[in-house]
C-alpha cells in the first residue's frame, strides 16, 4: 500500500485526488489551511456547488460511502512544526502538492494578498522540501506547477528544459520564464527551489505545469452529493471558461476580455487525476527533476466563448458574446505552441472539451442555477491598480 500525502486536500483538485487515491487502495493523508474558503468568506462569494463545511466532514462522508479511510490535518504548510510532524508520523512515499494560493487576480488585488500568496506558496513549498530531505528523502514530490510560468513567448514552449546554443557552446537549461502575475511569479520561485533541491540534495520531483482545468464531476464525486468538489466562477478564483459557462446558464452575455486571442492549454478534471496517477506510478530517479506540461488541448479565449455558445444551443440556451476591456496586462494575440507529449507517452488518453462541455459543465451548472451570484463575476482587480471597468 502506497502512502500518499496530499497537500491542499480541501481544494478543487485536491479533494477529488484524495478520493481517487483512496479508492484505488492507497493510504491517504490530506492537509489544508482553508485559504480559499477564507478568501471567499472575505469576498462574500462561494462555490457554485455546495460543499461540505470542512475536511473532517468530507472525510467522514467518504468513509461511510466508500468504506475507505482518509486521514486529515487542518493546518498551514508555513508552520514548520506542523509539516515536520505530519511527515514524521505519516512517512509518505508520494507527496502530491496542491497546497498553494492559485489565483492571479487574488495576488494582484493588494499588497497584503500578494504577500500572503508569496508566503503561502514559496515558504510552504520550502518547508515541504526540507521535510522530504530530512525525514522522507526517498519520497517522490509531485508538484502542481502551471503553464503560466512560461508566459507567451514567440517560440515553441518545451517541457521544462530547452537546449541553448550560444557563442559556439551549448547546454540544456530550464526553459525561460515570463510569469504574468505575482501568483505566477511564486510558482516560478517554487520551480527554481525544487530543481535546486533535486540537484543538490538528491531529491526526486516532477513539476506538473498544468493548463486550465475544467469540469466539475469525477466518478468519486458522483457517489454522493456531499462529496462534490468546489466550482468557482467569481472574478478572483474562477477561470474564463467557468465564467462563460455560468454566464451562459444565467442568460448573461459571455464577457471576453479584450480581443480574445489569449491562448492557453486546457484539460478536463478527470484527465488531471489521471495525470497525477500516471506521474505517481512512474517516479523519476533519485536526484532527477522532471517537468511535464499537463494539458490536452489549446484554445483562445474567443474560441472558448464560441464553443460555450455552441454547447449552450444544444441545451436551448440563447448565448451571446460581448467584448469587455481587459483588466489584465497581457498579450491579446500571440503565438502559442507548447509541447505536451510526456504524459501521453505514459498512457494519458485525452478527454476532449468539445465532446464533454455540455455534460461536464453546463448540465451541472444548470442544477445549481439558483446559487449563481452574477455580481461576483465582473472583474474588480486590474494589473495596474486602477478600478476595473465593468
N, C-alpha and C positions, 0 to 999 in steps of 0.2 A: 504494500500500500504506500503510495507516494504522499508525502506531506506537502501540501500546497498552502502557502501563506498569501492571502490576497489583501493588498493594501488599497484602501479606498473601496472596501467591500460593500458600502451602502449606496454606491453610485449607479448611474445609468448602465454602465458596463460591468462594474464590479459585482453587483448583486447577481445578475444572470450568470456571470462567470463562476461565482461561488457555487451556485446551484448546479451548474454543468459539471464541475469537477467533483462535487459531492455525489451527483447522480451516477457518475462513472466509477465510483468506488474509491475515491481518494479521501484522505484525511484532510479536511479543510479548516482553516482558521482565518477569520476576516478581522480587519482593523479599519476604523473610520473615525474621523473627528467631527463629522456633520457640518463641514464648512459650507457645502452648498445649501443644506437646509437652513442654516443660519443666515446665509445671504438672501435666500428667498424670503425669509421672515422679515429681514430688514427692509427689503424692497416691496413688501406687500404682495408678492407673487407666489405661485405654487405650481407644482407639476399638474399637467392636464389629467393624467391618470392618477387616481387615488392610490397612495402607497401607505404601507404600514408605518406606524408612528416612529419606530426606531429599529435598530438591528436585532436586539433581543426578541422583539415581537416577530420580525421576519423569520428569524431562525426557528422560533417555536412553531410557527405555522409550517415551515418547510419540514421540520422533523415529524409533525403529525401527518402531513400529506405524503411524504416520501418514505418515512421510516429511517431516514439517514440523518446523521448529526453534522452540524456546523458549529464550531466554537467561535466566539466573537469577543473582541476587546473594543471598548469605546475609548478612544484616546488619540493623541496628536503625535505624529511622527517627528515633530520638532522637539519632543520630550525624550531625551536620550535614555533616561531611566526606564521609561515605558518600552521603548524599542528594544533595549537590551534584555528586558525581562521577557518580552514576547519571543524573541529569538532564542533565548536560553532555555525557556520552558518548552517551546514547540519544536525547535530544531528542524526548520523547513528544508526540504530538498529543492523546492522551486519557490521563488518569490515573484508573484505577479504584481507589479507596481502600477496601480492606477491612482495612487493616493495624492493627487495634485489638484490645485485650483485650475480648471480647464477653460476659462473664459477670457478671450481677448478684450471684449468691452469692459468686463469687471476690472481687469488690470489697468485699463486706461481711464477709468472714471475719476480717480482721485489719487493723491499721494498715498493715503492710508491703504487703499485697496491694492495699489501697485506694490507697496512694501509687503503687505500680507501675502500677496501672490508669490513674490520672490522668496520670502522667508519660508512659507509653507512648502514650496516646491523644491527649492535648492537645498535648504537646510535639512528638510525631511529626507531627501534623497541621499545627502551626505551621511546622515545618521544610519540609513539603511546600508550604505556601502561599508561603513565602519563595523556595523553589526555582522555583516557577512564575513568581512575579513577576520574579525576577532572571535566569532562564535561559530559560524557555519561556513567555512571557507570553500566547501565543495558545492554549496547551493548555487543554482542557476537563476540569475536575475533576468526576468522577462519584464522589460520596462516599456511602458506606453509612451512613445515619443510622438511626434507629429510631423506631417509633411510640411506644415507651416514653417519648420526650421529652415527649409531651403529657400523660401520666398518664391519669386517667379523669374529666375534667370533666363537669359536669352540663349541658353544652351540646354541640351538634354540633361535631365536630373538622373544621376546614377543612384544605386542603393548604398548610400553611406560614404563611399570612397570613390576617388577619381584618380587616374594616372595623369601626372603633371610632367610635361617636358619643358625645361627652361634652361637656356644657355648651355645646351648640349648635354644636360643631365636629366634624369627622370626619377620620379618616386611616386608611390601610391599614398595619397594623403586623404584626410577627411574632406568630403565634398564641402565647398564653401557655403556658409550660412548667411541668409539675409532675412532675419525674422521680421515679421510685420507688426508686432505689438510687443509690449513688455511682458505679456504672458509667454509669447513665443521665445522671447529672449531667455526666460527662465528655463525653457526646455533645451535651448542650446547649451546653457550652462550645465544642465544635467548630463547631456551627451558628452561634453568635454570631461566632466568628472568621472563618469562611468568608464569612458575609454581609458583615462589615466589609471583607474583602479585595476583594470584588466592588464594594462601594460606593465604596471609597477608592482602590483600586489598579486598578480596571477589569478584574479577573479575571472569568472566567465559570465558573459552577459549578452543578451540580444535586445537591441533597441528596435521596437516596432514603430516605425514612423507612419502613423496611421492617417488616412484620409478622413473625410467627414462620414460619420456613421449615421445611418437612418434605420428605421424600423422600431417597433415597439414591443413585439412579442417574440418569445422563444418557446421551444417545447416545454420548458420548465415553468415559465410564467403562465402558460395556458392551463396548468394543472389546477390553479385556484386563483381567484381574483385578488386575494390577499398577497399573492407572490409577485404581483406586477412590478416591473421596473418603472422608473420615473420617465416622464416625457416633457421636456422643456421647450417652450416656444417663445418665451419672452425675449426682449432685446438683449438681455445680459447673457443668458445661457442657451437660448435657442439658436439652432442653425438656420441658414436661409431656407433650406428645404423644409424644415419643421414649420417655419413661419409661413411659407407658401401653402402648405397642406392645411394648416389651421385656418388661414385666411380663406382658402377655397371652401371649406366646410361652413365657415361663418358668413359667407356671402360678401366678403370684402375683397377688393382688387388685390392681386399679388403685387407686393412692393419690391421692385427690382432696384437695387442700389446702383445709381449711375448708368453707364452704358450696358452693363450686364455681361461684359466679356470676361469677367474674372473666372478663371478656370481652376478647378481643384479635382482631386481624386475622391471617390465615394465608394462605400461598401455597406452591405446590409449587416445588421447586428448579429445575425446567425453566422455570417462569414467571419466577423470579429472573433466570436467564440471559437470557431474552427481554427482560425489563425493562431490563437493563443494555445490551443491544444496541440497543434502541429509543432509549434515552436517548443513547447514544454517537453514534448515527446522526442524531440530531435535536438538535444542540447549541444552547445559549442564545446570545443576542447578547453582545457584549463588555460587561462590567460588569453582566451580569444574573445574579441569584441565584434559582434556581428550587427549589421543593420539590414532590416527587411523593410521595404516600402509596402505598407499594408493598405492596399485599396484594390478595387477590381475594375472600376470604370472612371473615366474623366468626363466632366460636364462643365459647361459655362453656366453662370447664374441665369442667363437668358434662356438657355436650353432647358434648365431645370424648370423654370416657370412654364415653358411650353409643354413639358411632359406632365406637370401637375394639371394644367388646363385640359389636356387630352384625357388624363385619368379621371378628372372630375366629370367630364362629359359622359363617361361610362356610367357614372352614378347619378346622372341627371342634374349635375351642378352647372350653373351658368357662370363660368370663371372668366374674369377679365384680368388684364395685366397693366400695371401702371409703372412708370419710372419715377423714382424719387431721388433727391440729392443724396450723394454718398457721404455718410458721416465719417468714413474711414479714409486714411491716406494709403491708397493702393492703386496699382495699375488696373485700369478697367478694360484693357485689351492687351494681350501679351501672348508670347509663345509659351507653350506648356507641354512638355513631353517627358514623363517620368517613367523610369524602368520599374517594373514590379513583377519579376519572374521568380524570385527565390521561394516565395510561399507556394506558388503554383507548382514549382518543382518538388515541393514536399507533399503535394497532393490536394491543394485547395481547388475546389470546383466552384467558380463564382456564381452567386445569386445576382440576377440582373434587375436593375431598378425598373426598367420598362415593363417587366413581367410581374412585378410584385408590389408596385406602388399602391394600387387600389386596396389590396388585401393587407399589406403590412403597415400602411399609414392611414389612408383616407377612411377605410372601413372602421378602424379602431377609433379614430378621432370622432367619427360620427356618433359612436356610442357614448362619448363624453362631451358632446357638443354643448350641453348646458353648463359645463365648467369653464368654457372659454372666456377669458377676460381680454377683450380687444384692446383695452387701454394699456396692457402690458407689452404690446407688440412694437409700437413705433420707437425708433431709436432716440435715446436721450443722451447718449455719450458720443462725443466726437474725438477723433485722434488729436486734434489741435486744441481742444479745450473749450471751444465756443458751444453754446446750446445747439443741439441738433435741430434740423428743420423737419417738421412732421407734417 
